[in-house]
Amino acid sequence: MPKLVLDMSAMQEDFFSESALIGIGTALPAYNLCWMLNNHFDTSFARDTEQTITLEKKKNRFCFPVYSYEIPNTFNKYILYKLKSGPETLLPETRQLDYLWMVQTANPEEDALEILAELRQLNDIQLSLILDPTELKNLNNLLI
């Protein structure tokens, strides 16, 4: 019997279309980062426990919380991923980053640049940069 393989490329393309990715490096725990972002950007990031990403490696389970905010009266959405859980990283190619902010809007590149400029003004953010999704090998780990 032939083995069936799930083609994730179509799902990945659909999920990441009209989105931009911002990598964030900070020592802040997730609840402090969300509080700071909510106050600075006038958002309401909240943890979405149903969307927590779980990876199992070598009989260990690692959970990566996901926080989201939907802009009222629009189809725009922000998703914040915590990229580290103990020694494990959700995206191994981004080990220097602690969080990933996905911007899903009508103009994601422009909006991401505006957010990036604001993030760089915050004292508790050590690193912030725009990521190219095509350069991320483990992008499927972000699908929720």
N, C-alpha and C positions, 0 to 999 in steps of 0.2 A: 504494500500500500504506500503511495507517495506521501511524503511529509508535507503538510500544509504550513506555509510560512506567512505570518501576518505582515503585510507591507505597511510600514508606519509612515512612509514618505508622504502620502496623500494627507493623512491625519496631521502630520507635522506641518506641512505646507499650509493647511487650512487654519490650524491653531496659531501659527506665527505670522500669518498674513496681516497686514495693517497693524504691526506692532514693532516696538523698538525695545532694546534691552539696555539697562543701565546697571553696571556693576558697582557695588558699594563696599568699601573696606572701612570697618569701624569696630571698636572693641565693645560697643554698646550691646547689651542683651536685647532681644527682639522687642520686648514690651517697652523699653526705653526708646528704641529707635522709632517704633510706631507712634509713641506719644510725641516725640520731637517732630516727626513728619506731619502728624495730624495738626499740631500747633502751627508749624511753619507754612504748610501748604493748604491749610484749611480743608483737610481731608478727614476721613473717619476710617482709617485702616482697622480692620478687625480680623481676628483669627478665624479661619474657616476650617473647623476641625474635621469636616467631611472630606476636605481636599488635602489633608496631610499626606505627604509622599513618604512611602515606606520602602526602604531597600533592605534586602537580606543578603549578607555576605558572610561566608564562613560561619554559618550558624548564628550569626548576630543580626539583630534587627535595629536599623537606624531610622529614626523618624525626623522628617524635615517639615516644620510647620509652614503653612502658607497663609498669608494675610491678603485681604482684598478690599477694594473700595470701588464701588460703582458710582460714577458721577451722576447725580440726580437729573432726571429728565433728558438723558442722553443715552447713547449706546456705548459710551466710553467707560473704560475700566482700567484700574491699576491692580497689578498683582505683585506682591512682595514675597519672594522666596527666601527662606533661611537656608544657606548653602552648606552649613556645617552641623554635624551631629556627632559630638565626641571626636574620635579620630577620623571619621569618614566625611567625605565631601560629595555633595550631590553632583557637581560638575568638576571632575578631577583636573580639567585643564584650566580652572580658575581658582586654584588653591589660595591665591593672595586675596581673594574676595570673600566677604562674609554674607552678603545679601545680593539679590538680583531683583531689580524693579522692572517689571514688564509694563510698558505703556501701550495700551490698546485704544487708539483714538483714530479719528479721521486723518490727522496729520501727525503720525507717531514720531517721525524724525524731528520735526520742528518742536513738538512738545517735549521730546526727550532732551533736546538741546537746552530748552528753557529750564527744565528741571535740573539738568546737570549744572548749569550756571548757579542756580540757587543752592544745590547741594555743596558746591565748592566754597560757599560762604559760611557754611556751618562748621563750628569748631570741632565737633565730635566726629566729623567725617574725615578720615585720613586719605581716602582714595575714592574717586568716582570717575567712571569712564563709560563710554558707549561701547557695547560689544556687538560684533558682527555675528549673527546667528549661524551663518554658513561656516564659520571657523570653529564652532562648538561641536565636538564629536559626540557628546552624550546629551544632546538636546532632547532626546526622547524622555529623559528623566524628568523634564519639566511639564510634560503633558498631564493635565489634570482633568 
